[in-house]
Amino acid sequence: MIIENRILAEIAFASLTVLAYILSNFIYKKSKSLIFHPVFTSLITILLMLKLVNISPNEYVDNNKAMRFLLDISVVALGYLLYEHYDLLKQNLKAILFSQFIGSVVGILSVTLIAYLLGADNRMIATLAPKSVTTPIAVGLSADNGGFVPITVSIVILCGIFGAISGPFILKWFKITHPLSKGIALGSSSHGIGTSKAVEMGLKEGAAGGVSIAITGVFTSILIKILSFFLS
């Protein structure tokens, strides 16, 4: 592909991504239903459009580097929330660390035990174990332990969407109202997608979700290494 075509492709795919999100966000706000969460509907919309014009997902990814770059640096926004609520997070550090450790243990065991009982092999267990951490960490953990990375990526995204959709209902059902509790629950179980939902609830929730992504990643990495030792 010559450079002119690549530039046009970047513009076209970036425009497609933005338009899909605007449309999905409009539907989400009008319906007021978490079933139409923008991440989920944007994904479906983009896949349908690519299918309609006979463009492969790989071509879309290869020619959408500008959007991927912007997505990577958008994480800095979470850093600002952490800075704004640093004192609150520091005052509750012990509770945050303890809850994150328990959340990491449950996040791993909830899927690996089910997979083991259903007869899954070690590769599939390694594929599913990092389901609750952010994609870059999950990819590294899956690859290092012999997992099937494409399935890991899909599971991580699905877990994030499921958590963002079901999380608010579960929190309401159990009458959990503390901002840190809500943010930690969403961030530790549903990584970035869950944290985006936490930000919608409030800035304190978003800050808690942001710190949860990092701490859960560390605990999960250590715990999965321990798990892989016993499986080897």
N, C-alpha and C positions, 0 to 999 in steps of 0.2 A: 504493500500500500504506500503510495507516494505521500509526501508530507502534507500536500493540500487536502487530499482525501482524509488523512488522519485528523487534521484540524477540523474539517467539516464533521467528521464522525464524533469527535469530542464535543463539539457544539450541539450536535443532534442528540446524543445520548445524555448529555447534561441537561438539555432542555426537557427531554423525555422524563428524566428523574424528577426534576423540579415540578413539572406539570402533574405527574402522577401523585406526588406528595400533596400538592395544592388541592387536587381533586379529592384525594383520600381524606385530607384534613377537613375539607368542606363537608363531606359525607359524615365524617365522625362527629363534627360539631352539630350538624343538623339532626342526626339520628340520636345523639346523646347515648349511644350504645357502645360498650367496650368491645363488642363483637367486631365493630368496624374500626378497630384501632388502626391509625395511619400506617404503622409499620407493616401490618398484615395486608391491608388493602392496597398499599403502594406496591408491595411485592407481587401480588396477584395481577395488578394492573399492568406492571412492567412486563411480566412474563407473557400475558395475553397479547400485549402490543408487539413484543418480539416475535411471538408465534405468528401473528397476523402478517407481518412483513418478512417472515422467514429469515430472521437473524438469530444466531445462536447466542445463548447466555455468555459463552466464552468471549465472543466478539464484543458483546456489550461491556464486559468487564475490562477487556484489553484496551478499549477505546474510551474509557470513562475514568481516566486517571486523575483528572482535575477534581472530580467530585470525591473520589477516594481520598485525595490529599486534604480537601476541606473537611471531610469526615474525621480524619485522623487528628487534625489540629483543633477540632471542635471540643475535644476532651479537655482542653485548657479551660473551657467555661466552667467545668466542674471544680477546677482548682480555685476559681474565684469564690465559689460557694463555700469551699472548705476554709478559705481565708476569712470570709465574712463571719463564719460561725465557729472559728477556731476555739474560742473559750468554752463554748457549749460542748464541743466534742472532747476537749481536753478534760473537762470536769467529769465526763461519763466514759473515760477511756477504758476503765476496767470492765464495765458492763458491755461496752462495745466489743472488746477483744474476746470476752467470754462468749457472748452471743454469736460472734462471727466464727469462733472455733466450733461451737455446737452446730451452727448452720452448715459449716463445711462438712462436718462428719455426716450429718443427716443428708446433705445434698449428694454425697458420694454413695453412702450405704443404701439410700432409697432406690437407687437405680441398679447398683451392682448386685445387691442381694436378689432383687427380682430377676435380673438377667441370669444370675447363677442358678437360681431355682428353676428357671425355664430352660436350662441346659445350654446357655451361651458359652462359647469358648473364651479363652483369655483375651484374644484379640478384640472380640466384641465388647467384653467388659472394659478393656482399655479404651475403646472407642467411646463408650457411654459415660465413663466415670467423670470426665470434666464438664458435664453438661451445664453446670451452674456458674461457670466462670466466663469472663469475657473472651471473645473469639480468639484473639492473638495468643492468649495463655492456653486456651483449650487446644488450639492447633498444635502448639509445642508439646504439651503433655501427651496428646494422642500420638503424635509422631514418635516421640521418645520411647513410648511404651508399646510400640507396635500396633497402634490402633489404625483404623481406616479413617483418614482425615476428612474426606468429603462428607461422610456420615456424621462425624463429630460436628462439623460446621452446621449441618442441617439441624441436628438435635439442639445445639446451642441456640440457634435462631428461634426454633419452635418453642423451646423452654422460655426464652425471653418474652415472646409474644403471649404464650399461655400465662405467664406470671403477671404480665401487664394487664391482661384481661381479667383473670380470676383473682389476682391479689387484692384489689380494692373490696371485692365482695367478701373474701375471707377475713380481711381486717375488720370490716363492718360487722360480720357475723360474730366474731369473737370480741367485739367492742374494744378494739385496740385503737386508741386515739392519740397516744403520745407521738409527737412528730419524729423523734429518733427511732422509736420502735417501728413505725411504718416505713421510714426510709431504709432502715437496716434490713427489714424483712424483704422489701422489694429489691434492694441492691444485692443482697447476698444470694437470693434465689433466682433472680432474673437479670443480673448484670446491667449492661447499659440500657437495654430496653425498659427494664423495670425501673431503673433510676430516672429515665425520662418521664415515666408516669409519676414517680415520687416528686419530681420537680413541679408537675402540674398541681400536686396537692399543696405544695408550699416550699419555701426556700430551705427551711430547716430539714424537711424530709429529703430534699434534693442533696443537701450536704451530707446527710447520713448515708444516703444511697451511694454517693460518690466515694466516700471513704470505705464503704462496704466492698465495692468492686476491687479495690487494692488489697484489703486485708483478706478477703475471701480467696483471692488469687494466690496469696502467699500460703495460707493454711492449706488450701486444696492441693497446691503443688507438693507440699511436704507430705501430706496424707496419701496422695496417690503414689508417691515414691515408696512409701512404706507398704502400701497395698501391692504394688508391683513386685516387691521383694518376696511377699508371701505367695504370689501367684507364679513366680518364676520357678 
